[in-house]
């Protein structure tokens, strides 16, 4: 570089400049290049400390350069060897930028490169392309017909809904003009509409369009001028919408006297109408509910939690309901909810909620059809409990010396869970599932299970496997999640000395901690072939003395407060 002034300009320029020499291996292949001159702008562009690149090989400065998708070394070597000048754009992983480069040969094996940051323009281009694709997607998937015409009112684009509406393929539509499909185009109003559109830039009319088969469809046309004389038209089939409105009116009329309870609200959820069946089902007079939100029927989050519906599920259930009816693409929601009648009684409801929309796609009202499922729900719950009790009885059949052990364990567990602050559903479930703790005993040999003596160490190890056997029977079934935890862990101890996994403290599921305490208490009170029954006082002392070792201290404190209830239950259900 003999021209010092020119070099000074390059070194002070705002764009990146480097003068470089290709490095070849023994086979004459380009494997690297060396920076001979580097201006500060290039170093800033590539995120290098000032003055750190000159004299170094590029792979010394950027060891990961070969990982780039673009072949920097090969491209630069080709320009240096063939001479001339080349321009290209490439993404640099090293800089995290898009670069436009102007590269020229400065002699065999030498090249000069000018680098410009074009990241912002590239990102803008990408955003524009993405926006165009998104807009095209919206147009193509719009439920109504969308038509675009040129300044001569010739169709230059149409979406699938428009083609389907008129019965033409897209190619057939693009060979037509507006006058070819407008119903009675010679009508004076047609010309007036076109004039109005051209003068005001917007037109909304009810009109008719001729379909390919010669029939006419009544539509609402919403047209606007966009650019270069082009027109964008949204077309809605009014005939179908009017049919839906009539059906809606008939729907409301028919249900005025139906035995099916009906609740109608405005789009904001305020009750506008209820029928006689609704009044009968809930016990509210019409004037008590009109203008109110349906949440007057909601017994509240706490009731749902007590009945086994968690906070997240509670919130999601109602948010899903409102989102569904407010979405014209979904419109309806069906699910089970819990309501409260005016007299305070709870009612299990299978609810169908549907959004009603007008011809413009606007939500006008919401119709709720509640069905009282309380009786069937109670029967299903009773059947569920009976099924679980039958399963629990499997273990009792193998070990009939326990008598009412299963029933007492369930009641004891419910007492502890309730005073521990658990939901009503949890308490009901543990009453059913705690008696299932020993179902694994169905897999233990009678010679061990019914041995009228203390077990040998080997026999005791076999007996201990009933926890895993029971767990294997019911694991993986969502309905038996609590039972699975109890069967596996009811012999774990608070201090970690239990089995089968040696869990300690709160790592032991609460349900298993409860089952462990009540099972031991009842076992101490019961007669066994190898021991006499303990008194309540002795059994209570043992439980209290095992706080922090065998049992959860918090549960022992609750047991201490309830111990007289335990004594009464045992006496009532004694063997």
N, C-alpha and C positions, 0 to 999 in steps of 0.2 A: 504494500500500500504506500505508493510514493506521494500521493496527494495528501499532505498533512492537514490542510484545511478541510478537505472532504472527510478525512478520518475523524477530525474533531467534531464535525457535524454529526456523523454517525454515532459517535460515543455519547453525544449529548441529546440524541433524539429520544422521543417518547415511545417509539416502537422498538422491539427487540432486534438487535443486530449481533451476528456472530460471524467470524471468519474461521474456517475449520480445515483440518487436514485429515483425509481418510487414512486409517491404519489397516494394513493388509496382513494376513497370516502367510506362512511359508508357501501355501498353495495359491496365493494371489487373490484370496477372497476377502472382501471387506468385513472386518470383525468389530471395528470400533472407529471412532474419530476423535480428534483432539481439538479443543478450543484454542485457537491462536489469539483471537481477540474477542472480547465479550463486552458489550456496553451495559451500564447499570440497569437500563430499562429491561433488558433480557433477564437479568438476575432477579429483578423484582417480579417480572412476569412468571418466572418459574419458581419463585419462593426461595431463592438462594441468597445467602449473605453476600453483600457487595464485595467484589474482588475475589470471590472464592472459586470461580470457574476457570479463568484464563490459565492456559498451560496444562490443564488436566484433561484426561480422557473422559468421554461422556459416560462410559460405564463406571468410571470412578466416581463421578458426580451422581449418577442415577443408576445404581446397581440393578434395579428392577426394570430397566428400560425395555428389555426384550419381552417382558410380560404384556406390553401394550399391544393392542390389536393392530396398530399401524407399525409397519416395518421402517422405522426411522433411519437406521444405518443403511439398509439396502437401498432405500429411495434416494437418500443423499448421495450415496456412492454412485448410483446410476447417473445422476445429474452431473456429478464431478467427472465421471469418465466419458460421458457422451457429449458434454459441453452444452451450451445453450442455457435456456432458462425454463423453469417449471413452477407452476403455482398449484397449490392444493390446500384442502382443509382436512384437519385431523384432530382427534381428541387425545390430549396428553393426560395419562393417569398421574404423571408426576406433578403436574400443575393443577390437575382437576379442572381443566379448561379446554374449550375448543379454540384452536389456533388456525389462522390463515397464514400460510407461509409462501414467500416468494424466494425461490432457491435458484442460484445461478452458479455456473462453473467459473472458477477464477484460475484455471489451469489444471492440467491432469492431476487428479488426486486432491484437489482443493475446491472448496465451495463456500459461497457466501449465502447466508440465510437471514431474511427479514421476517420477524414474527409479529403477528397482530392478534390481540385478544378479541375473538368474535363470540364469546360465550353468551353474552346478553342477547345478541341478535339471534343466535341459534336457539336459545331458550324461548325467545319470543315466537320464532317460527314454529317450534314444536308445540307451543301453547295454541297458536292459531290453528295448526293442523288438528290438534286434539279437539279444539272447540268446533272445528268444521265437522269432524267425525261425530262428535256428540250431537250437534244440531241435526246432522243427517239421520242419526239413530232416532232422535226424538220425532223427526218428521215421518220417517218410515214406519215407526211403531205407534203413531198417533191413532186414536180410535176413529177420528173423523177424517173425511177426505181433505187433502191439501193439494192445491193446484198452483203452479207457477206458469205465467204466460209472458211472452215477450211483448214488445211495443206494438206488434201487429195482432195481439190477442191469440197467438199460436201457443199451444201448450209446449213448454220446454222441460217440465218436470211434474210428476204426479206420484203420490205415495200409494202404498198397497190398498189402503182403505178407499181411496178415490177410485182406483181401478175396479175394486170389488163392487163399489156402489153403482158404477155405470156399466159394469160387465165387459169392459175393454181390457186388453193387455196393456202394459206400459208402452210398448212400441206402437200399438194402435192409437193410444191417446196422443203420443207425440206427433202423430200425423194429422191431428185435428186442430181446429180453432174453436174458440168459445161459441161462435155462432152455430157450429155443427152439433152441439149438444144442448144449447139453450132451447127451452121449449118455446115454440112460436117466435123465432128470432125476428120475424118481420114486424112483430107487434111494436107499436110506437114506444111503449114503456121500456123496451129493450134498449133502444137508442138513448132514451132519457137516462137510464141507469148508467150506461157507458159514459155519457157526458158528465154525469154527476161524479163518477169515479175519477175521471180525468181532471175535473176542476177542483174537487175537494180533497182528493187523495185517499178517500175512504168511502166504502159503500156497504150497507147492511140491508138486505132485502129478503123477503120470502119469495121463492121462485120455483120454477120447475126445470128439471134436467131430463133430457131424453136418454134412456139407456140404450145399449146396443140392440136389445131385443125389441125396441120400439115403444116400450112402456115408459111412463113418466113417473119420476120420483119427486115428491115435494121436499124442498130443502130450505135451510137458512144459509144464505151466502154472506160471508164476512170478507170483504176484499179491501186490500190496501195497496197503494203504489209503493214500490220499494226503491229501485234505482234503474236508471237507463230505460224508463218507460215500462219496466217489468211490473207485473201484478202478482201478489200473493193472496190466494183465496182459501179460506177455511169453509168447509161445506159440511153441514150437519143435516142428517135425514130427519125432517120434521115429522114425517108420517109415523116412524117408529116411536119417536118421543111422544107424540100425541096418543098413540096406542098405549104406551106405558102410563101416561097420565090417566087415561080412562080406566085402565086396569087398577091403578092405585085408588081411584075414587070408588070403584066397585069393591075393592079390597076393604076399604074403610066401612063402606055401607054394609057389606056382608057380615063383618065382625061386630057390628053394633049389638047383635042379638046372639052371638055365638056363646056357647058355654066355655070357650077358651078365654082365660083372662087376657086382657090386652092393656098395654100401657103405651101411650104416645107422648113423645117429648118434642120440643123444638130443637134446632141444631145445637143449642147451648146446653141441652139436657134438662130444661125446665118442663115439668109435666103439663101437657095441654089437654089430655083426654084420657079417661079410663072407662072401661065398660063395667057392666053389672057384675060379671064374673070376677073381675079384679077386686071390686068392692067386697064381694062375698069371700074371696080367698084371704084378703089381708085385714078385713074388718075396718078399713078406713072409709069415711064418707068422702064423696068426690071433693067437696069444698076443703077437706083437710089436706088433700094432696095436690090439687091444681095449683100450678105456679111453683111448686116445690121441686127440689132435685130428688131423683130416685134414691139417693143415699140415705133418705129418711128411713128406708127399709133395711139399710145395712147395719147389722148389730155391732160392727166395729172390728178392728184388727185383733183385739185381745180375744174375742170370741173365736175368731178364725184360728188363732194360735192354739187356744185350748182344745180345738177340735182337730189339731194336727196340720193346719195350713200355716207354713212359715211366713215370715214377713216378706221375703223376696217373692214367694209364690203369690201371696196376697196382692202385693203391689202390681205384679206382672199380670195377674188375671184381669184386673180392672183396666190397666193401661192397654192391654191387648184388646179388650172390648171396645174402648173408645177409639183406638187407632183403627180398628177394623171397620166400624160403622162410618168413620169419617173419611175412609178411603174409597172413592168411587170404583176402584178396581176390585175391591173386596166386598164392601157394603154390609156384610153380616158377620156375626160371631155367635157361636154356640158353645155353651159350657155350663158347669155346675157352680152355683153360688149359694150362699146362706143368707136368708132374709129373716126379719123379725116382724111378726104380726103386731097389730096394734095392742093386743092383749099381752104382749111380751113373749109369746111362744115362738120358738125358732121353727123355720120351715126350710127344708132342703129343696132347692129349685133348679130345674133344668131350664136354662134361659136361652131363647133365640132372640137376638137383637139385630134388627136390620135397618140400614140407612135408606131413606127414600130421597131420590134426586130428581130435580126438574129437568126440562129439556136442555138447559145450559150446563148440566152437570153439577149444579149446586145442591148441597145437602139442605133439604127443606124440613125433614123431620126424622125421628127415630122411633121405630115400632118395636116394643118388647113383648114377647110372648112367653110368660113364665108358666111352667108346669110343676105342680106340687109333687115332689118325689119323696116326701118325708116317709111315707109308709114303706115304699120299696127300699129306700135307703136304710131304714131301721131293720127291715128283714134281711137285707144284704149284710149289714153289720152283724146281726145276730148269727147268720150263717157262717160268716167269717170267724167269729169267736168260737162257735161250736166246732168248726174245722180245726182250729188251732188247739182247742181243748182235747179233741180226739187225738191229735198228734202227740200232745203232751202225755196223754194216757198210755201211749205205747211204752214209755219207760216205767210207768206205774204197774203195768201188767207184768213186767219182768221182775218187779220188786214190790210185790203186793203188801209187804210188811209195813210200808210207809203209810198206808191208809189214806187219810186226808192231807197228807204232806203237800201234795201239789196245790190243792185249793188254798191252804194256809199260806204257802209261799207266795202265791199270787196276791192275796190280800195284804200280807205284810209288805210286799214290794210296793204296792200302790200307796200304802200309808206313808212309807218313807219318801217316795217320789213326790207325793203331793206336798208334804211339808218341806221338801227340798226346793219347792218353787217351780216344778215342771208343769208343762201344759196339761190340760185335761186329756188330750189325745195321748200324750206320752204316758200318763198315769194309767189310762185304759189299756194301752198296748203292753205296758210292763206287767200288768195284772195277768194278761193272757200269755205273754212270752216267758216270764220268769219261771213258771212251772215246767217249761220245756228244757230247763238247764241240763237235765240228765238223760235226754233222749238218746245220747250216744251209748247208753248202757244196753241198748238192744243188741249191740255188737259184742258185749262181754259174755264170756262163758258162764253158765249157771254155777259151775263149780267154784267160780271166784265170786260172782255177783251175790250168790246166796249162801256163801260159806258161813256156818254158824260159829265163827271164831275170828280172831284177828288174822289178817292176811300176812303171808310171808312177804319179804322184800320184793321177790320176783313177781308175786301175785299183785302186789300193790302197784308195781310199775305197769302191769297190764291194765289194772283198774283205772289208772290215770289216763290211759288212752281214750277213755270215753269222751273227754273234752274235744279231742280232735275228730273222733268218729262222729259226734253230734254235729260239729261244725261242718264237716264234709257233707252231711246229709242236706243241709239247708243253705249253705253258702251260695252266693251269686244270685240270690233271688231277692229283688228289691223289697218285696213285702215282708221278708224274713230278716231284714238287716239287723234289727235289734236282737232277734232270737239268735242269730248267728254269733253276734258279739257275746251274748250271755253264755251260750253253750261252750264257746272256746275259752272264755276268760273268767268263769265264775270261781275257779280255784286259784286265781292269781291273788297275791297278797300285797298290801300297801307298801311293805318294806322290800318287795322284790323277791321274796323267798318262795313264791308260789309256782305253779306250773300251768300250762305247758311251756310258756315262753319267758317266764321270769320277769314279767312286766311289774312296774312299780308306780305308785302314786297315781297322778291323773293320766298317765299313759294307759291305765286300765279304763276301758269304757265305763261310764257312770252306771249304765244298766247292769254291767257285770259286777261292779262294786256293790250295788244294792242287792243283787241276787246272792252274792257271796255271804253277806251279813244275814239275810233272812233265812237262807238255807242252813247255815251253821246253827242259828238260834233254834230253828225247828228240829234239826237233827239232834241237838242236845236234849231237847224236851221229849223226843220220841224214844220208844223202846226199840232196841236193836238186838239181834241174836247175840251180839258180843258185849252189850252194855245195858244197864238199867236207865230209865228216863231221869233226867235232871229236873229239879224244881225250877219254877220261873226265876226265883231269886238267884239261884246258882248260875243259870244260863245267862241272865242279865249281867251278873258280875263278870262272867267270862267275856261277854261281848264288850263291856266297858273296859275291861282290863286289856283288851286286844286292840284298843284304839292306837293307830300309828304303827302297828306291827302287822296284824292281819287285816284290819279294817280301816276304811277312810275315817279319819277323826270327825269330820263334819257329819257324816252319816251316823256315827256313834252318838254324837250329841243329840241328833234328832231322835234316834232310838231311845235315848235316856228320857227324853220328854214324852215319848209315846209308849214306854215299856208296859204301862198298865193296859193300854189298848191291845198290845201284843198278847198279854196274858189272857185278856177277855176273848180274843179271837181264838186262841188255842183251846180255851175251855169250851167254847161253843162248837168248835170243829174237832174236838179230841177224837182219837181213834177208839 
